[in-house]
Amino acid sequence: MDFRPTDQQRMLAAVARDFLDKRWPLAVAQDVARDGRGLPNDVWRELAALGWAGLRVPGDLGGSEASLLDVVLLAEEMGRAAFPARYVTSAVVATAIIAAGTSAQRQRVLPAMSAGDRFATLALAEPDGSGPDGIALTAEVGRTLDGVKRFVLDADAADHVIVAARGGGGVTLVLVDARHPGVGVSSTTTMAGDRLFEVTFAGVPVRADDVIGPAGGGRAILDEALAHGAVARAAEIVGTAQRILDLTVEHAKVRVQSGRPIGAFQAIQHACADLLRDVETARGLVYHAAWRVDAGRDAATAIAMASAYAGTRGLAVARRAHQIFGAMGYSAEHPLHLLHKRIHAASVESDRAAHLDTIARAIGLA
């Protein structure tokens, strides 16, 4: 088992870091999070021109057919830069769902998504439930879609909304035109500046050619796409935690107390060593999960371990960094403030209890 990045993958990560350092430095990320304007379309198109929006798209549809580990390395760099979460939602989760659709659906949507001309978002959570088991909105072919979805990322700018609904005796996935007059969008305030919206559907027709996969048979498609998204989201947390570690070590080298840098004190040294341990362990778990997916092996437990650990220890890294930085780390002007909130938001999205249940079953305790 060898899931170390190849030379080509290391080059992808290096190019990503260079691009994001220039086009999305932390100062820009902080400004965008504060004013709520969201990701500029020109940045998304530049990202797509590098081939990143189509990493998981089949080659005959304008994509690269890249591995999940490729996505993980890119997502890690995006986490380091506090880049908006749109990438994971559209280029990983939504792409995986649409790729399971008909040839006509794939031809209609994926080439434009790969080119950066369109992007898709997922409407899953509802007022009374956040995961696939909490879906109550119904969708039947020949009828209309009427109801509410919450926490839909960038819904105001999306071209397509993939709606997870009940129908056909199970979960039905419907590809909805976000510009349909029956689709309404209202913003939701968030802690980390992510642009989440409540989306209402009123009289939106459900046509057979808009159903992704068989009616009532969308749960397996949805679960697989969410699993891949969970790995990518965990990679974002790792990248964010790594940036926090880098900032903290640099601070420990230059912050002087009692006539010497605080990094000269053993308590600070050991605290930074703890941060490094947590980041490296989380990174190894995420890479292992991606490797198992790419190798076609059972990855459920590995994904659960990576997601649960990255979320828990990522928050621990951020909290310990605040202790080392002191009061300045709590200032909204300092990047630690945003990085901590982004880890917290990502960890909230992850169903830690469900991940731990998966792990418990794997070791025979449930």
N, C-alpha and C positions, 0 to 999 in steps of 0.2 A: 504494500500500500504506500503510494507516494503521491501526495497531493500538493507538493511544492509547485509554485508557479513556474511555467516554462519561460524561456527567454522572450518569446513573443508576448506572453501574458505580462511579464515584467515591463515590457515596452509599453503595453497598453496602459498600465498603471502610471508609468512615468509621463506619458503624453497627457493622461487625464490630470495628473497633478499640475503639470505645467499650464494646461488650459485653464483649470479652475483657479490657480493662483493669480493668473492674469485677468480672467473675466469675472471671477466670483470670489474676490478676497473677502476675508471675514468682515471688513468694514462695510462692504456692499451687502453682505448677508444680513448684518445687523440693521442697516437702513431699510432693506426690503421687509424684514420682519416687523419693524416698527410702523411703517406706513401702510402695510397691507396691500401693496399694489401687485404683488405676485411676480412670478417669473416672466421677464420680458420675452416676447416671442422671438426676437432676434437671437437671444442666447439659446433658446430651445432649437432654433434652426441651425445654429452653428454646431451645437451638440450633435444634431442629426447628421450634419454634413461630415462629421467624423465617424459616422456609422454606428453611434451608440444607441440611437433610438430603435435601430433595427437589429441589435445584436442577437435577439432570440427569434427573429423573423426568418422563415425559410429563404434560401438563396434565390429561388425563382420568383420571389415576391419582393426582391430588393433588399433582403436582409443578409446577415452574415452566418446564420445558423451556429452561433457561438455557444460555448458550454455555459453552464450555470456558474462555474468557477470564474469565467471571464466576467460575467455580470457581477459576481461578488467582489472582484478586485476593483471594478469601476465604482460600485456602490460604496465601497470602503473609502475611496477617494472623495466621493460626494459627501459622505458623512464628515470627513475631515474638513471639508469646505463649508459645512452647514448648507449644502445645496437643497433646494425644496424637494419634498418627497414625491413630486410628480413622476420622477423617473421610474420608481419602483411600481407605482400604480399603473402607469400607462405602458411602459416598455417591458415590464415583467409580467404583472398579473393580467392586465387587459389583453396583452399580446398573446399570452398562453391560452386565454379563453377563446379569443377569436380564431386562433390557429386550429382549434378543435371544431370549428364550424364548417360550413359547406365551402366548396371551391368558390362559389359566387361571393359569399361573404368575405372570404379571405382576399379575393381579388379587389373587392370594393373598398376595403379598409386598410389592409396591411401595407401595400406599397406607399400610400400617402402617409401613414404613420411612420414608416421607415425614413421617409424624406423629410419629416418634421413639419409637413403641411397640415397634419391633423394629429389629435391625440384623443385617447379614450380614458374614461374613468369608470370606476366600479361603484354601484349603488347597492350596498348590502345591509348596513345597519338600519334598524327601525326604532320607533319610539319605545317599543317594549322588548327589544332584543338586538344584540350586536353581532351575532355570528350566524352561520347557516341554520342552526337549530331555532333561531329566533325569527325566522322569516314568516310573515303573515300576509304580506301583499300577494294578491293572486293574479295570475296571468293565464288566460286560456285563448288559444287561437280562435279568431273570429269575434272576440270580445274586446273590451277596452281595459287599459291599465289605469287604475284609480287608487291613489294612496300616497304615502309619504316615505321617503328615505332620508336618513340623517348622516351627517359626517361624510359627505361626498366631496372628495378632494377636487379643487379647481373646477367645480361644476359649471361656473359661470363662463369659463373659457373653453370647455370641452366641446368636441364635435360629436362624440358618441358617448352614450351612457349605457353600460352593461348592467341591466337590472336583474337581480336575483329575486325570483318570486316563487310562489307555490302554484303548482298546476300539473296536470297530467299524472297525479298521484305521487309527485315528488317535487324536486326543485327544477324550475324552468328558467333558463337564461335568455333574456330578450335584449337584442341590440336596438337601442332607441336613438333616434336622431335628436340630439340635444337642442336643436333649434325648432322642434315641433311646438306649435302654439299651446299645446296642452301641458308642456313642461314648464314649471315655475321654479325659480331659484331664489333663496334668501340666505344671507351670510350668517355665520356662526363665529363668535369670538373664541379664539384659541390661545393657549399659553405660549406656544412656540412660534407663532406667526404663520403656521400652515393655514392655507385658505380652504376651510371646510364649510360646506353648505348643506342646508336642508333643501331637498328637491321634492316637489309635489308633482304628481301625475294626475291629470284630469282628462278623461276621454281619449287617451292615447291608444290608437288601435294596435292590436297584437296580430301581426300577420305571420303566416307560416314561414316566409322566407326571412323573418327577423329572429326566429328562434335559433339559438346556437346549440347544436346537438339535438338529441331527441327531446321532445316535450316530456317533462317529468324525469329526464335522465341527466340533468345538469349537475347533480351533486358531486359526482366523481370529477368532472371537469373543474368545478369550482374549488374543490378541496385540493386538487393537485396544483392549481394556479396559486392558491393562497399559501400552500406549503413553500413553493418557490419564492413567493413574495416574502414570506417569513424569513427565509435564509438571507435574501437581499437586504431586508430591513435590519436583521441582526448584524450584517456586514456594515451597514451605515452606522450602527451604534459603535461597533469596533473602531471605525474610522474617527468618529467623534471623540471617543475615549482616548484614542491615540493622540489627537490634537490637544486634548486637555493635558495628557501626560507631558507632551512636548512643551506646552506653555508653562506647566508647573515646574519642570526641571530647569527651564531657563530662568524662571523667577527665583528659584532656590539658589541659582548661581550668582544673581546680581543683587538680591535683596540683602542688605547688610543689617545685622542686629548684634549689639554688643561688640562692635568692631570687626566682625567677620561675616561672610555670607551665611545665610541660614542653612544652606546646603552642607556646611561644614559640621552641623550638629547631627548627631547620630539619630535622633528622633525623626528629623526630616529625611535623612537618608533612607531609613527603614520605611517611612511612609511612602516615599517615591518608589522604593523597591516593591512595595505591595501593589502600587498602581501598575507597574510594569508586569508583574505576575498576572494580575487580573486581565489586562489587555491582551497579553500573549496567549493566555489560556482560552479566552473568548475567541481570538482569531483562529486558533487551532481547531476549535470545535466548529466554527463556521466553515472553514475550508474542508474539514472532514465531511460535514453534511453535504456541501456542494459536490464533493468528489463522489459520494455515494449516489447522489441523484444522477450525475453524469455517467457513472459506471452501471447504471440500471439496477442497483441494489436497493433493498428495502432501506429507506432513509427516514422513516417516521420518527424513530427514537433519536437519531442523530440530529434531526431538525429540531425536535423538542428540546434536546439538551442545549443546542446552540442558542436557540431563542430565549430559553429560560435563563441561561447563564449570562448571556450578553446583556439582557435587560437588567438583571439583578446587579451584576458586578459593574456594569456601565454606570449605574446610579451611584454605586459605592465609590467609583473613581471620581465622579463629579463632586460628591460630598466631601471626600477627603481633600480634594484640590481646593475647595472653598476654605477648609481649615488652614491649609498652607498659605493661601493668598491673603486670608484675613478679610477685612472689610472691603477692600477694593474689588474682590471677586463677586461681591453682591451688587456692585454698581451696574446699572443698565448699560453704561458706557463700556464696560469690560466684556470681551468676547466670552469669558467663562459663563457669564449670565445666560447668554443665548445657547451655548453648547449644552449646558446642564438642562435647560428646558427642552431642547430637542431630544436628548436621551430620555428624559422623563415622558415626553409625548410618545416616543416610539415604544417605550416599555409598556405604557398604558394600552397601546393598540394591540400588543401581544397578550394573548390569554395565558398568563403564567400558570394558572391553576390547571388549565387543560393540558399544557405542556408537561407539567409535573405528573398529572394522571397518566399520560402516555408513557413517561419514564417508569412510573410505578408498575404499570402493567408489563412493561418489558422485563422487569426484574422479578416478576411473579408475585407482586404484592397487591394486585387489584384484578 
